[in-house]
Amino acid sequence: MKIGMIGAGAVALAIAKQCLANGHEVVLSNRSGRTKAIDDISGPGSGLTLGSIQEAARQEIVFLSVPWLQVGAALSQIDDWEGRTLVDTTNPFTQIEPTLVLADLGEESASEIVAQLAPSAKVVKAFNSIYISRFEEGAKRPGGTRVLFVSGDHAEPKDTIAKLIETFGFVAVDLGGLKVGGRLQQPGGPLAGRDFLVA
Ligand SMILES: NC(=O)c1ccc[n+]([C@@H]2O[C@H](COP(=O)([O-])OP(=O)(O)OC[C@H]3O[C@@H](n4cnc5c(N)ncnc54)[C@H](OP(=O)(O)O)[C@@H]3O)[C@@H](O)[C@H]2O)c1
């Protein structure tokens, strides 16, 4: 598949490495251009290119991996998603240091807000509830296989992302739609940051 990434930080690069290892092509995008971390995984034949946010957003599947306070700015650059899949990996923190501060989203889940900012995108919430250092350790642990959650209101893209997760070796667990499932896996919900294994 052709996969785009809006954001090229820790989360995007970790997912990009898995995508490349599984034969997918990846278009990364950020604000500041090439970094050493990007250079380390790119090169002729790697399947990875650095493009604009619009180029990344044109791919079949697009990951959104920017800080919460940048979600609006990043998504404002795309007028219409034309039904493409947008995987929301973000977590709604308004501050990271010195302490984590969660945004007050009222009754909405974070991914419902992302969906409102991404007209006609089919939003799937995934990869947000695992510490990225654990994701990078890999799926297999003593005692079992790590779980990644998926939530979304569209069955087909959610199934596609679940299958992608399984090609990475993890177990995908479907939590339902963005309203309920999204809240279960976002910070403040009972599944956020937990390291579940299937025996
Ligand atoms: N770290 C974790 O363990 C973890 C796990 C799961 C989910 N998350 C969530 O995933 C998201 C990304 O986290 P991260 O750790 O990867 O952050 P990060 O390492 O700080 O990377 C953020 C990336 O977003 C890019 N960016 C920022 N504003 C942008 C904009 N307006 N348009 C395009 N790109 C923009 C940055 O590019 P520039 O450098 O060019 O600004 C950078 O490449 C966050 O919402 C976080 O809460 C984090």
The ligand as an ORCA input file, in Angstrom:
! r2SCAN-3c Opt
* xyz 0 1
  N       5.398      9.319     22.109
  C       4.534      8.338     22.400
  O       4.831      7.375     23.142
  C       3.165      8.402     21.770
  C       2.472      7.208     21.632
  C       1.243      7.220     21.003
  C       0.713      8.421     20.527
  N       1.401      9.585     20.701
  C       0.807     10.817     20.156
  O       1.214     10.884     18.779
  C       1.416     12.247     18.389
  C       2.855     12.420     17.902
  O       3.723     12.122     18.977
  P       5.314     12.037     18.755
  O       5.850     11.475     20.025
  O       5.622     11.406     17.463
  O       5.673     13.596     18.682
  P       7.040     14.246     18.145
  O       8.153     13.268     18.199
  O       7.163     15.555     18.859
  O       6.758     14.527     16.588
  C       5.767     15.421     16.182
  C       5.848     15.541     14.670
  O       4.758     16.348     14.246
  C       5.251     17.280     13.286
  N       4.380     18.451     13.272
  C       4.092     19.300     14.279
  N       3.212     20.213     13.862
  C       2.935     19.933     12.569
  C       2.096     20.537     11.598
  N       1.335     21.608     11.887
  N       2.065     20.005     10.374
  C       2.820     18.913     10.073
  N       3.641     18.285     10.958
  C       3.685     18.811     12.190
  C       6.644     17.611     13.775
  O       7.370     18.151     12.709
  P       8.386     19.387     12.946
  O       9.486     18.827     13.806
  O       8.826     19.734     11.581
  O       7.596     20.443     13.659
  C       7.124     16.218     14.183
  O       7.620     15.528     13.056
  C       1.060     13.094     19.600
  O      -0.281     13.508     19.506
  C       1.239     12.129     20.773
  O       0.445     12.487     21.895
  C       2.625      9.597     21.291
*
